[in-house]
């Protein structure tokens, strides 16, 4: 999670607090998709909310397996 926060801080010029809030909001919504079994939704969410490729899901959700398109 910390690596993604650093990426957002550097790329988007966010403070630590702002980047942490964005990642935390993503995590809450991602858990909802995971609970419903919607792996496509999780992949779309990281691209839309954080502007990151699905590869970064491994940093945020260790052990979560997903299929790339």
Phi, psi and omega in degrees: 000320182298324180295319178294320177300315179298321179298313180296321179298315182289311185290315187258002180058043179266155171285167178302316182298317179294315180295318178299319180296319179296315180294319179298317178296319176301314183299319179297312181292322179298320179297326177294317177296317180298316181299329180269359178079020184262083181290329177297322179297322179295317180295317178294322181299315182294326178289319182284312186282320185249349181069031182241152176290156180302340177305329183286350177301327180298329178287327185267329184230071182306136178086352179281124178260140180214159179254129173283153183301000000 
